[in-house]
Amino acid sequence: MQPIISVQQLEKTYEGGSQALKKVDLDIEPGEIFALLGPNGAGKTTLISIICGLVTPTSGRVLADGHDIISDFRAARSKIGLVPQELATNAFEHVITTVRFSRGLFGKPPNEAHIEKVLRDLSLWDKRHTRTMELSGGMKRRLMIAKALSHEPRILFLDEPTAGVDVELRREMWDMVRQLREKGVTIILTTHYIEEAEEMADRIGVINQGRIILVDRKDALMKKLGRKELRLSLHEPLAALPEALNGTDLELVDEGYQLIYRFDAQSDHDDISNLLHRLSTAGIQYRDLQTRESSLEDIFVDLVHGEQEGSA
């Protein structure tokens, strides 16, 4: 299957010599939710801006649904809807007028049925004759999405879509994104809320210092790079680990009342059984044990930290 977005050896150097992107290669598959993660200044917004035709690359090539974003700009851009992080609307226009106008900008003929459906799906139909200046912040965010969907794009970019949005509205927007994916729309999401990516994404891409350092399916990423932690609460505190437990990677914490053992998510369960047997042999009794698995945030922090150390 042909990628719906194909980024090939993309580079961007701004005036003054700042290099925002360095030989970026990235394919995004039709109908997936792809989360692009990275710290501030990593190159996320530059990458999206180039794909959407807002910034000119220094070198490289981008195809959107098979159309070159430079040589076939109009066709490529018609496939893309963009919801920027900043709320940019005409304060005095009515909601429905704003969405109609956005559709017309792409040369699409009027389609009142589509406009109505988009507004209803986003719970904006009852606000259709309201001036945008009178909308709440959450409703303005919904309006930005409605504008991006007005011309029926196959690709939707959401740049920090839930920034400044309350938890309830964030959940509603996650549901809306899933519904769009079910209709065949490809979603590319950037977010600072890593739980958002963990909740929704099919695949995760991590960008740092202008380079894509990892792309993988979310479940595979969690399996390959995830860590687990076994925490044992002891009956009696230990001043130090017995020599019999040397080499077990155990850490003594909480003034000797707890032992922590960290291991790969794919480790053999026999490793845990052997550890517990060695604890028993050493005469260490525990009253409780708990396990915790790495979150996507843990993995992300480790990846970015490791990349920064490697380039230091």
BAFI-3210 file (N, C-alpha, C; in Angstrom, 3 decimals, decimal comma, padded with zeros to 6 digits):
// residues 312
n [1|2|3|4|5|6|7|8|9|10|11|12|13|14|15|16|17|18|19|20|21|22|23|24|25|26|27|28|29|30|31|32|33|34|35|36|37|38|39|40|41|42|43|44|45|46|47|48|49|50|51|52|53|54|55|56|57|58|59|60|61|62|63|64|65|66|67|68|69|70|71|72|73|74|75|76|77|78|79|80|81|82|83|84|85|86|87|88|89|90|91|92|93|94|95|96|97|98|99|100|101|102|103|104|105|106|107|108|109|110|111|112|113|114|115|116|117|118|119|120|121|122|123|124|125|126|127|128|129|130|131|132|133|134|135|136|137|138|139|140|141|142|143|144|145|146|147|148|149|150|151|152|153|154|155|156|157|158|159|160|161|162|163|164|165|166|167|168|169|170|171|172|173|174|175|176|177|178|179|180|181|182|183|184|185|186|187|188|189|190|191|192|193|194|195|196|197|198|199|200|201|202|203|204|205|206|207|208|209|210|211|212|213|214|215|216|217|218|219|220|221|222|223|224|225|226|227|228|229|230|231|232|233|234|235|236|237|238|239|240|241|242|243|244|245|246|247|248|249|250|251|252|253|254|255|256|257|258|259|260|261|262|263|264|265|266|267|268|269|270|271|272|273|274|275|276|277|278|279|280|281|282|283|284|285|286|287|288|289|290|291|292|293|294|295|296|297|298|299|300|301|302|303|304|305|306|307|308|309|310|311|312]
n.u [000,835|000,537|002,145|000,308|001,428|004,646|007,822|010,950|014,304|014,317|015,224|015,722|016,996|017,138|017,333|020,276|021,369|020,333|019,538|016,710|015,596|016,977|017,752|015,270|013,322|010,198|007,321|003,831|000,970|-002,135|-005,147|-004,273|-003,640|-001,195|001,224|003,329|006,032|008,092|010,553|010,302|011,306|012,277|011,651|009,125|006,944|008,058|008,351|005,640|004,690|006,070|005,096|002,458|002,693|003,329|005,841|008,909|010,994|014,551|015,869|015,079|012,054|008,469|005,549|002,060|-000,552|000,380|000,947|003,281|004,360|005,378|005,733|003,205|001,367|-001,327|-003,025|-001,909|-002,250|-005,000|-005,653|-005,150|-005,964|-005,491|-005,092|-004,013|-001,895|-002,331|-005,182|-006,883|-009,182|-011,793|-013,078|-015,596|-017,151|-019,826|-020,161|-020,961|-020,561|-017,814|-016,877|-017,987|-016,600|-013,964|-014,136|-014,637|-012,197|-010,606|-011,562|-013,794|-017,114|-020,230|-021,612|-023,956|-024,969|-022,704|-021,349|-023,197|-023,136|-020,475|-020,467|-022,436|-021,266|-019,229|-020,509|-021,339|-023,481|-025,707|-024,548|-024,193|-024,953|-023,666|-021,336|-017,822|-016,267|-017,758|-017,614|-016,526|-013,178|-012,787|-014,826|-013,952|-011,684|-012,896|-014,129|-011,917|-011,178|-013,433|-013,215|-010,886|-011,822|-013,631|-013,258|-013,201|-010,796|-008,322|-006,316|-005,476|-003,971|-003,217|-002,113|-001,028|-003,762|-005,364|-004,433|-004,752|-007,336|-010,074|-010,300|-012,617|-013,526|-011,285|-011,387|-013,722|-012,820|-010,873|-012,529|-013,812|-011,673|-011,085|-013,440|-013,197|-010,982|-012,122|-013,663|-011,861|-010,037|-006,733|-004,829|-002,548|-000,835|000,435|001,625|001,907|000,893|001,577|000,097|-002,003|-001,067|-000,500|-003,029|-004,379|-002,833|-001,807|000,729|003,935|006,098|009,261|010,867|013,877|016,115|015,926|015,969|014,452|014,230|013,100|010,569|007,688|005,200|002,813|002,229|004,309|006,484|006,114|006,485|009,088|010,766|009,817|009,943|009,783|008,892|009,492|008,352|009,042|007,716|009,130|009,094|010,854|013,244|016,196|019,626|021,554|022,103|022,282|025,270|024,674|022,885|024,182|024,712|022,129|020,778|019,137|017,606|017,817|015,490|013,536|014,422|015,343|013,110|012,001|012,488|013,579|013,273|014,243|013,390|013,457|010,540|010,177|011,416|012,133|009,750|010,844|013,032|012,030|010,935|013,273|014,577|012,853|013,121|015,830|015,686|014,153|015,868|017,899|016,728|015,044|012,030|008,964|006,072|004,402|004,039|004,445|003,916|004,990|004,583|006,479|005,449|004,440|005,489|007,721|009,344|009,673|011,057|013,434|014,403|014,832|016,599|018,761|019,464|020,290|022,506|024,101|024,759|026,188]
n.v [-001,195|002,202|004,860|007,482|009,823|010,717|011,355|012,384|012,419|015,006|018,334|021,332|024,502|027,479|031,053|032,453|030,155|028,170|024,834|023,106|020,680|017,496|015,529|013,984|011,105|009,674|007,720|007,688|005,812|005,153|005,963|005,672|006,608|008,714|009,603|012,257|012,856|014,928|017,024|020,593|022,617|020,545|020,123|019,482|021,257|022,562|020,429|019,670|022,084|022,247|019,967|020,752|022,824|025,378|026,210|026,392|023,743|023,218|021,187|017,949|015,913|015,844|013,948|014,086|012,054|011,072|013,371|015,881|018,258|020,673|020,929|020,154|021,661|022,641|020,398|018,688|020,147|020,248|017,826|017,936|018,777|021,199|021,776|024,253|025,056|027,571|029,598|030,858|032,840|034,705|037,148|038,341|036,965|034,640|031,259|029,293|030,687|031,072|028,427|027,740|029,563|028,650|026,221|027,183|028,384|026,339|025,869|024,294|023,315|024,675|022,869|022,233|020,144|018,690|020,642|021,006|018,436|018,253|020,307|019,363|016,956|017,974|019,154|021,773|022,726|023,964|026,331|027,651|030,164|031,872|034,417|034,078|035,244|035,003|032,443|029,787|028,839|026,084|025,585|027,217|025,804|023,513|024,693|025,337|022,796|022,106|023,910|022,900|020,495|021,168|021,042|018,397|016,722|014,089|013,772|014,763|017,136|017,635|019,919|020,021|019,644|019,646|021,541|023,604|022,775|021,475|018,431|016,875|017,807|017,164|014,354|014,037|015,035|013,176|010,981|011,952|012,078|009,362|008,561|009,927|008,588|006,089|006,687|006,789|008,868|010,006|010,634|012,897|013,653|015,993|016,372|017,494|016,115|013,146|010,969|011,203|010,354|007,750|006,828|007,022|006,641|004,714|004,346|005,570|008,309|009,622|012,646|014,458|017,095|017,730|015,319|012,206|009,840|007,470|005,286|003,463|000,890|001,487|-000,545|-002,349|-000,756|-000,281|-002,861|-003,529|-001,538|-001,077|-001,108|-002,977|-002,831|-004,255|-004,036|-004,565|-004,697|-004,804|-006,873|-006,268|-003,634|-003,290|-002,741|-002,944|-004,665|-008,204|-010,161|-012,395|-011,556|-010,084|-008,750|-008,885|-006,648|-005,304|-002,630|-000,818|001,001|003,656|003,937|001,368|-000,226|-001,090|-002,975|-002,647|-003,966|-003,815|-004,646|-005,932|-005,733|-007,979|-009,983|-013,275|-015,029|-016,748|-015,461|-013,752|-015,585|-016,925|-014,805|-014,268|-016,677|-016,544|-014,394|-015,530|-017,599|-016,046|-015,220|-013,040|-011,521|-010,528|-008,387|-007,481|-007,180|-005,342|-004,619|-002,541|-001,124|000,414|003,601|005,239|007,749|007,402|005,888|007,698|009,825|008,494|007,853|010,392|011,544|009,754|010,191|012,851|012,638|011,068|012,785|014,689]
n.w [000,000|-000,861|000,868|002,468|003,135|002,285|003,264|002,269|002,793|003,953|004,594|006,485|006,741|008,396|007,797|009,009|009,798|011,465|011,777|011,331|010,507|009,691|007,221|007,156|007,009|006,472|006,462|006,329|006,917|005,146|006,850|009,484|012,934|013,752|016,006|016,650|018,537|020,595|022,202|022,988|020,279|018,772|016,119|015,262|014,555|012,357|010,548|010,133|009,073|006,655|005,277|005,020|003,290|004,150|004,791|003,062|002,093|002,545|001,210|-000,200|-000,416|-000,418|-000,516|-000,745|-000,572|-002,984|-004,414|-005,182|-002,861|-003,675|-006,557|-007,298|-005,833|-005,326|-005,637|-003,736|-001,354|-001,173|-000,177|002,465|005,802|008,304|011,701|013,497|016,342|017,429|018,076|015,514|014,288|012,647|014,553|014,373|012,592|011,888|013,036|011,085|008,729|008,727|008,409|005,926|004,324|004,592|003,229|000,642|000,070|-000,848|-003,305|-003,428|-004,298|-002,963|-000,208|001,674|003,174|003,955|005,480|007,553|008,700|009,634|011,552|013,288|014,136|015,651|017,704|017,242|015,878|017,065|017,647|015,320|014,337|015,952|016,837|016,470|018,423|020,675|021,524|023,729|024,819|024,311|022,431|020,361|019,642|018,610|016,433|014,860|014,070|012,597|010,459|009,296|008,354|006,488|003,703|003,123|003,599|003,163|004,892|008,137|010,125|013,456|015,543|018,642|019,705|022,015|023,721|026,486|026,907|028,774|030,784|030,268|027,755|026,300|026,254|024,735|022,309|021,678|021,167|018,895|017,091|016,768|015,487|013,075|012,024|011,626|009,469|007,492|007,456|007,720|010,562|011,891|014,712|016,964|020,240|023,659|025,684|026,668|027,396|025,718|023,216|023,973|024,474|021,989|019,597|016,718|015,695|016,753|016,417|017,160|017,418|017,573|017,995|015,291|013,957|013,080|015,462|016,096|014,922|015,384|015,907|018,457|020,358|019,879|020,491|023,220|024,092|023,286|024,387|026,859|030,425|033,448|036,893|039,963|043,166|046,472|049,684|052,816|055,805|057,883|058,181|056,097|056,582|054,687|051,544|051,678|051,101|049,601|047,734|045,904|042,637|041,715|040,852|042,583|044,385|047,328|049,137|050,717|053,410|053,883|053,950|051,621|048,610|045,279|042,075|038,801|035,471|032,058|029,971|028,475|029,807|031,062|033,031|034,847|035,868|037,839|039,599|040,408|041,679|043,864|045,179|045,939|047,708|049,712|050,540|051,574|053,834|053,848|054,347|052,918|052,969|051,072|047,513|044,489|041,033|038,363|035,164|032,533|031,338|028,267|028,466|030,139|028,407|026,297|027,552|028,243|025,678|024,459|026,276|026,059|023,378|023,458|025,144|023,535|021,471|022,654]
ca.u [000,000|001,317|001,953|-000,468|002,443|006,006|008,843|012,188|015,545|013,873|016,072|015,355|017,913|016,603|018,309|021,044|022,090|019,698|019,041|015,550|015,387|018,202|017,552|014,133|012,561|009,025|006,132|002,615|000,067|-003,529|-006,094|-003,714|-003,404|000,253|001,589|004,704|006,447|009,425|010,621|010,232|012,450|012,773|011,399|007,764|006,152|008,686|008,003|004,234|004,530|006,561|004,149|001,236|002,971|003,462|007,277|009,631|012,156|015,848|016,070|014,240|010,783|007,302|004,370|000,809|-001,455|000,987|001,181|004,425|003,834|005,897|005,397|001,766|000,947|-002,764|-003,605|-001,421|-002,846|-006,433|-005,798|-004,703|-006,573|-004,543|-005,585|-002,799|-001,963|-002,880|-006,573|-006,927|-010,494|-012,332|-013,896|-016,944|-017,896|-020,596|-019,518|-021,245|-019,943|-016,378|-016,634|-018,275|-015,511|-012,801|-014,372|-014,475|-010,776|-010,020|-012,237|-014,846|-018,459|-021,009|-022,193|-024,540|-025,139|-021,407|-021,091|-024,060|-022,656|-019,257|-020,834|-023,142|-020,294|-018,393|-021,413|-021,336|-024,634|-026,530|-023,790|-023,839|-025,191|-022,952|-020,058|-016,736|-015,759|-018,609|-017,403|-015,527|-011,925|-012,993|-015,632|-013,090|-010,839|-013,758|-014,323|-010,698|-011,252|-014,481|-012,631|-009,921|-012,559|-014,655|-013,029|-013,179|-009,429|-008,006|-005,247|-005,740|-002,908|-003,655|-000,924|-001,405|-005,192|-006,062|-003,737|-005,665|-008,688|-010,300|-010,205|-013,835|-013,511|-010,187|-011,919|-014,667|-012,047|-010,261|-013,574|-014,028|-010,536|-011,290|-014,523|-012,633|-010,142|-013,020|-014,173|-010,772|-009,147|-005,446|-004,614|-001,190|-001,046|001,559|001,071|002,747|000,257|001,996|-000,999|-002,849|-000,500|-000,646|-004,444|-004,987|-002,011|-001,439|002,196|004,598|007,370|009,936|011,809|014,713|017,214|015,748|016,077|013,546|015,095|012,404|009,187|007,271|003,851|002,790|002,315|005,657|007,385|005,964|007,010|010,542|011,510|009,208|010,593|008,896|009,483|008,935|008,619|008,723|007,691|009,717|008,620|011,853|014,148|017,560|020,655|022,261|021,781|023,199|026,185|024,046|022,053|025,011|024,513|020,702|020,234|018,156|017,883|017,222|014,958|012,589|015,106|015,537|011,841|011,544|013,430|013,086|013,950|013,811|013,714|012,829|009,175|010,198|012,206|011,511|009,158|011,718|013,934|011,357|010,854|014,615|014,858|012,084|013,740|017,069|015,298|013,735|017,075|018,666|015,990|014,338|010,591|008,246|004,651|003,618|004,820|003,698|004,643|004,621|005,157|006,811|004,488|005,040|006,267|009,019|010,106|010,005|012,111|014,669|014,879|015,339|017,780|019,838|019,871|021,037|023,804|024,895|025,217|026,964]
ca.v [000,000|003,435|005,772|008,671|010,876|010,204|012,390|011,787|013,187|016,395|019,204|022,742|025,399|028,835|032,137|032,532|028,897|027,195|023,684|022,577|019,288|016,909|014,284|013,272|010,149|009,257|007,307|007,564|004,921|005,621|005,550|005,468|007,747|008,762|010,619|012,752|013,362|015,511|018,193|021,898|022,888|019,314|020,158|019,012|022,261|022,777|019,289|019,798|023,272|021,915|019,039|021,500|023,855|026,697|026,504|025,767|022,983|023,500|020,080|016,799|015,821|015,392|013,599|013,958|011,242|010,932|014,678|016,621|019,453|021,879|020,973|019,925|022,199|022,760|019,064|018,158|020,891|019,940|016,564|018,133|019,712|021,547|022,473|024,755|025,196|028,883|029,810|031,974|032,951|036,062|037,271|038,861|036,082|033,564|029,952|028,617|031,483|030,781|027,087|027,826|030,302|027,762|025,279|027,904|028,673|025,204|025,732|023,290|023,873|024,646|021,586|022,528|018,895|018,374|021,638|020,687|017,215|018,577|021,094|018,491|016,016|018,700|019,810|023,206|023,099|024,918|027,590|028,022|031,590|032,598|034,997|033,286|035,926|034,647|031,028|029,444|028,363|024,737|025,674|027,769|024,700|022,697|025,437|025,167|021,464|022,172|024,596|021,996|019,394|021,719|020,678|016,932|016,229|012,702|013,836|015,827|017,422|018,255|020,400|020,278|019,940|019,787|022,506|024,521|022,223|020,723|016,977|016,330|018,129|016,399|013,015|014,140|015,228|011,882|010,167|012,484|011,670|007,946|008,488|010,357|007,498|005,045|007,122|006,741|010,028|009,772|011,670|013,097|014,363|016,352|016,651|017,454|015,170|011,856|010,013|011,331|009,432|006,396|006,493|007,041|006,427|003,396|004,371|006,695|008,778|010,529|013,530|015,205|017,822|017,735|013,969|011,173|008,860|006,190|005,149|002,084|000,731|001,776|-001,764|-002,894|000,144|-000,552|-004,193|-003,569|-000,584|-000,956|-001,686|-003,268|-002,609|-005,057|-003,348|-005,436|-004,067|-005,781|-006,906|-005,583|-002,865|-003,768|-001,702|-003,124|-005,936|-009,308|-010,534|-013,442|-010,932|-009,298|-009,058|-009,051|-005,350|-004,837|-001,323|-000,680|002,361|003,910|003,641|-000,070|-000,957|-001,563|-003,393|-002,437|-004,742|-003,351|-005,657|-005,744|-006,255|-009,279|-010,933|-014,557|-015,033|-017,519|-014,523|-013,278|-016,735|-017,144|-013,710|-014,477|-017,825|-016,075|-013,587|-016,457|-018,277|-015,071|-014,933|-011,755|-011,719|-009,339|-008,438|-007,083|-006,878|-004,660|-004,439|-001,362|-001,164|001,736|004,304|005,812|008,911|006,894|005,493|008,921|010,537|007,721|007,981|011,744|011,717|008,973|010,845|014,052|012,226|010,551|013,873|015,660]
ca.w [000,000|-000,964|001,998|002,142|003,222|002,163|003,473|001,791|002,950|004,127|005,409|006,542|007,435|008,361|007,682|010,244|009,928|012,345|011,026|012,059|010,106|009,163|006,460|007,736|006,202|007,239|005,724|007,141|006,195|005,090|007,868|010,825|013,816|013,958|016,992|016,535|019,840|020,662|023,087|022,322|019,410|018,142|014,682|014,974|013,847|011,041|009,700|009,758|008,229|005,314|004,650|004,715|002,297|004,768|004,853|001,947|002,567|001,935|000,270|000,078|-001,132|000,337|-001,305|000,002|-001,395|-004,301|-005,040|-004,656|-002,195|-004,320|-007,980|-007,451|-004,539|-005,138|-005,444|-002,455|-000,228|-001,086|000,556|003,848|006,731|009,367|012,891|014,155|017,797|017,749|017,692|014,569|013,657|012,530|015,768|014,126|011,698|012,478|012,931|009,816|007,660|008,766|007,868|004,486|003,677|004,535|002,127|-000,622|-000,182|-001,559|-004,589|-003,354|-004,458|-001,722|000,176|002,981|003,929|004,578|006,518|008,682|009,342|010,373|012,730|014,236|014,711|016,603|018,667|016,942|015,055|017,816|017,726|013,943|014,096|017,010|016,431|017,046|019,618|021,803|021,850|024,741|024,229|023,788|021,226|019,308|019,189|017,758|015,188|014,056|013,465|011,575|009,298|008,665|007,728|005,589|002,293|003,053|003,383|003,521|005,897|009,099|011,081|014,703|016,244|020,030|019,597|023,292|024,571|027,144|026,906|030,010|030,643|029,654|026,335|025,705|025,998|023,618|021,080|021,367|020,531|017,557|016,261|016,431|014,510|011,797|011,532|011,145|008,165|006,532|007,532|008,378|011,584|012,397|015,954|017,844|021,557|024,852|026,588|026,142|027,578|024,537|022,239|024,496|024,390|020,660|018,405|016,211|015,645|017,418|015,900|018,095|016,742|018,515|017,347|013,845|013,379|013,543|016,126|016,226|014,475|015,609|016,429|019,887|021,157|019,723|021,213|024,644|024,369|023,090|025,205|028,176|031,592|034,555|038,205|041,052|044,435|047,605|051,016|053,734|057,180|058,686|057,320|055,898|056,560|053,417|050,911|052,013|050,020|048,787|046,708|044,984|041,221|041,405|040,437|043,555|044,979|048,650|049,257|051,809|054,681|054,019|054,052|050,310|047,574|043,914|041,038|037,475|034,461|030,757|029,887|027,814|030,591|031,409|034,368|035,729|036,541|039,049|040,520|040,962|042,600|045,089|045,869|046,571|048,859|050,775|051,024|052,357|055,053|053,733|054,223|052,465|053,286|049,898|046,309|043,433|039,775|037,583|033,829|032,008|030,494|027,071|028,888|030,597|027,222|025,571|028,288|028,094|024,295|024,219|027,126|025,450|022,145|023,804|025,664|022,428|020,603|023,451]
c.u [000,874|001,077|001,121|000,390|003,809|006,986|010,194|013,354|015,284|014,822|015,530|016,366|017,369|017,731|018,991|021,740|021,471|019,083|017,943|015,294|016,634|017,887|016,446|013,478|011,398|007,892|004,977|001,565|-001,363|-004,348|-005,530|-003,755|-001,932|000,556|003,060|005,063|007,849|009,416|010,479|011,495|012,983|012,596|009,995|006,998|006,738|008,309|006,556|004,041|005,012|005,575|002,885|001,472|003,127|004,916|007,956|010,839|013,437|016,183|015,184|012,909|009,686|006,168|003,179|-000,202|-000,955|001,314|002,351|003,943|004,362|005,441|003,908|001,056|-000,563|-003,417|-003,183|-002,137|-004,327|-006,687|-005,611|-005,585|-005,608|-005,261|-004,358|-003,010|-002,622|-004,325|-006,650|-008,269|-010,873|-013,368|-015,347|-017,766|-018,707|-019,908|-019,730|-020,617|-018,451|-016,073|-016,916|-017,122|-014,269|-012,942|-014,138|-013,033|-010,093|-010,722|-013,328|-016,215|-019,217|-021,603|-022,729|-024,713|-023,843|-021,106|-021,928|-023,551|-021,418|-019,600|-021,576|-022,172|-019,446|-019,214|-021,422|-022,596|-025,510|-025,861|-023,532|-024,035|-024,570|-021,664|-018,925|-016,181|-016,542|-018,434|-016,398|-014,253|-012,066|-013,790|-014,837|-012,165|-011,636|-013,969|-013,103|-010,697|-012,295|-013,962|-011,682|-010,616|-013,529|-014,496|-012,813|-011,784|-009,300|-006,989|-005,556|-004,576|-003,507|-002,419|-001,335|-002,909|-005,904|-005,332|-004,755|-007,100|-008,889|-010,390|-011,416|-013,848|-012,405|-010,654|-012,871|-013,916|-011,327|-011,277|-013,821|-012,911|-010,673|-012,384|-014,033|-011,769|-011,008|-013,606|-013,068|-009,830|-007,876|-005,168|-003,147|-001,292|000,286|000,966|002,149|002,171|000,559|000,925|-001,977|-002,363|-000,690|-002,084|-004,878|-004,140|-001,868|000,080|002,701|005,877|007,973|010,970|012,579|015,874|017,155|015,817|014,971|014,403|014,411|011,001|008,799|005,807|003,878|002,958|003,702|006,678|007,332|006,586|008,536|011,295|010,948|010,036|009,529|009,659|008,732|009,349|008,134|008,800|008,091|009,090|009,547|012,804|015,529|018,517|021,424|021,835|022,758|024,082|025,576|023,211|022,856|024,754|023,064|020,045|019,104|018,586|017,120|016,777|014,075|013,171|015,183|014,268|011,355|012,724|012,787|013,939|013,390|014,279|012,976|011,448|009,151|010,974|011,410|010,965|010,011|012,680|013,328|011,280|012,194|014,966|014,136|012,642|015,016|016,763|014,915|014,932|017,908|017,929|015,254|012,863|009,926|006,759|003,781|004,568|003,905|004,556|004,105|005,326|005,430|005,638|005,213|005,890|007,652|009,920|010,576|011,157|013,451|015,269|015,527|016,603|018,989|020,362|020,715|022,418|024,710|025,444|026,049|028,453]
c.v [001,252|004,328|006,977|009,925|010,213|011,369|011,759|012,771|014,682|017,152|020,626|023,501|026,812|029,852|032,315|031,225|027,857|026,063|022,996|021,116|018,767|015,548|013,402|012,379|009,654|008,898|007,145|006,833|005,466|005,086|005,340|006,760|007,704|009,913|010,975|013,434|013,940|016,702|019,484|022,126|021,676|019,313|019,737|020,013|022,552|021,661|019,391|020,970|023,020|021,003|019,779|022,662|025,246|027,157|025,749|025,004|023,444|022,433|018,922|016,892|015,330|015,124|013,471|013,279|011,169|012,236|015,384|017,949|020,753|021,947|020,770|020,420|022,168|021,407|018,483|018,828|020,582|018,651|016,738|019,133|019,950|022,285|022,964|024,900|026,518|028,979|031,060|031,970|034,419|036,255|037,639|037,980|035,076|032,228|029,346|029,367|031,189|029,435|027,061|028,490|029,431|026,751|025,953|028,209|027,557|024,930|024,690|023,956|023,820|023,261|021,746|021,278|018,529|019,350|021,335|019,463|017,484|019,326|020,256|017,530|016,673|019,467|021,327|023,660|024,128|026,280|028,188|029,507|032,460|033,185|034,264|033,924|035,540|033,187|030,876|028,965|026,982|024,735|026,276|026,691|023,778|023,377|025,323|023,814|021,447|022,846|023,662|020,868|019,875|021,269|019,176|016,357|014,759|012,633|014,997|015,937|018,153|018,635|020,849|020,573|020,171|020,721|023,480|024,049|021,390|019,222|016,394|016,582|017,371|014,985|013,021|014,276|013,943|010,988|010,630|012,064|010,203|007,786|008,908|009,251|006,375|005,389|007,200|007,921|009,632|010,942|011,703|014,079|014,731|016,742|016,672|016,490|013,761|010,794|010,070|010,381|007,991|005,906|006,223|006,483|004,954|003,273|005,655|007,024|009,746|011,331|014,317|015,818|017,685|016,390|013,078|010,067|007,514|006,316|003,690|002,071|000,902|000,509|-002,395|-002,065|-000,124|-001,897|-004,215|-002,720|-000,424|-001,631|-001,971|-003,092|-003,461|-004,392|-004,235|-004,652|-005,113|-005,709|-006,109|-004,825|-003,503|-002,581|-001,743|-004,473|-007,011|-009,655|-011,574|-012,869|-010,021|-009,743|-009,221|-007,760|-004,873|-003,484|-001,218|000,774|002,460|003,478|002,142|-000,885|-001,493|-001,948|-003,177|-003,240|-004,310|-004,348|-005,344|-006,369|-007,652|-010,336|-012,189|-014,483|-015,831|-016,608|-014,044|-014,403|-016,987|-016,064|-013,928|-015,652|-017,387|-015,202|-014,480|-017,161|-017,355|-014,661|-013,608|-012,021|-010,410|-009,519|-008,050|-006,914|-006,288|-004,574|-003,203|-001,446|000,252|002,310|004,778|007,022|008,490|006,579|006,727|009,671|009,814|007,885|009,336|011,990|010,978|009,607|012,092|013,705|011,755|011,622|014,896|015,589]
c.w [000,000|000,252|001,581|002,294|003,161|002,237|003,177|001,912|003,125|005,049|005,369|007,378|007,282|008,171|009,038|010,566|010,839|011,524|011,832|011,740|009,412|008,546|007,072|006,682|007,053|006,282|006,700|006,315|006,199|006,257|009,260|011,630|014,187|014,906|016,836|017,844|019,762|021,600|022,291|021,497|018,684|016,636|014,288|014,110|012,471|010,080|009,221|008,796|006,805|004,592|004,215|003,756|002,856|004,845|003,712|002,467|001,887|000,900|000,697|-000,644|-000,198|-000,643|-000,365|-000,917|-002,839|-004,992|-004,365|-004,082|-002,805|-005,780|-008,250|-006,188|-004,338|-004,866|-004,101|-001,291|-000,068|-000,312|002,061|004,583|007,875|010,483|013,648|015,652|018,193|017,263|016,819|013,852|013,564|013,632|015,479|013,185|012,489|012,195|011,548|008,647|007,566|008,114|006,362|003,736|003,538|003,411|000,776|-000,957|-000,969|-002,890|-004,607|-003,550|-003,135|-001,474|001,595|003,837|004,638|005,710|007,763|009,440|010,182|011,655|013,763|014,913|015,788|017,635|018,502|016,205|015,773|017,944|016,346|013,640|015,189|016,452|017,160|018,317|020,868|022,231|022,983|024,048|023,617|022,506|020,061|018,755|018,267|016,402|014,279|013,361|012,360|010,307|008,540|007,916|006,657|004,141|002,107|002,777|003,748|004,648|006,829|010,073|012,282|015,500|017,645|020,124|020,921|024,252|025,167|027,219|028,168|029,721|029,933|028,160|025,616|025,352|024,810|022,295|020,698|020,662|019,098|016,604|015,844|015,377|013,118|011,190|010,970|009,778|007,118|006,543|008,278|009,322|011,970|013,559|016,585|019,191|022,625|025,883|026,093|026,364|026,419|023,440|022,677|024,350|022,947|019,530|018,025|016,167|016,280|016,658|016,900|017,311|017,800|017,748|015,825|013,171|013,936|014,155|016,286|015,640|014,686|016,021|017,940|020,719|021,077|020,500|022,710|025,009|024,306|024,116|026,604|029,253|032,636|035,857|039,216|042,366|045,581|048,907|052,046|055,130|058,090|057,772|057,231|055,907|055,247|052,840|051,368|050,816|049,092|047,648|045,783|043,546|040,825|040,922|041,346|044,115|046,289|048,834|050,499|053,152|054,958|054,080|052,696|049,433|046,208|042,948|039,693|036,421|033,163|030,742|029,287|028,602|030,915|032,836|035,360|036,484|037,855|040,081|041,194|041,995|043,929|045,889|046,594|047,788|050,039|051,400|051,911|053,630|055,037|053,468|053,795|052,737|052,090|048,715|045,260|042,198|039,072|036,233|033,343|031,214|029,241|027,431|029,376|029,406|026,460|026,250|028,140|026,704|024,057|025,034|026,535|024,180|022,448|024,364|024,531|021,523|021,331|023,130]
res [m|q|p|i|i|s|v|q|q|l|e|k|t|y|e|g|g|s|q|a|l|k|k|v|d|l|d|i|e|p|g|e|i|f|a|l|l|g|p|n|g|a|g|k|t|t|l|i|s|i|i|c|g|l|v|t|p|t|s|g|r|v|l|a|d|g|h|d|i|i|s|d|f|r|a|a|r|s|k|i|g|l|v|p|q|e|l|a|t|n|a|f|e|h|v|i|t|t|v|r|f|s|r|g|l|f|g|k|p|p|n|e|a|h|i|e|k|v|l|r|d|l|s|l|w|d|k|r|h|t|r|t|m|e|l|s|g|g|m|k|r|r|l|m|i|a|k|a|l|s|h|e|p|r|i|l|f|l|d|e|p|t|a|g|v|d|v|e|l|r|r|e|m|w|d|m|v|r|q|l|r|e|k|g|v|t|i|i|l|t|t|h|y|i|e|e|a|e|e|m|a|d|r|i|g|v|i|n|q|g|r|i|i|l|v|d|r|k|d|a|l|m|k|k|l|g|r|k|e|l|r|l|s|l|h|e|p|l|a|a|l|p|e|a|l|n|g|t|d|l|e|l|v|d|e|g|y|q|l|i|y|r|f|d|a|q|s|d|h|d|d|i|s|n|l|l|h|r|l|s|t|a|g|i|q|y|r|d|l|q|t|r|e|s|s|l|e|d|i|f|v|d|l|v|h|g|e|q|e|g|s|a]
***
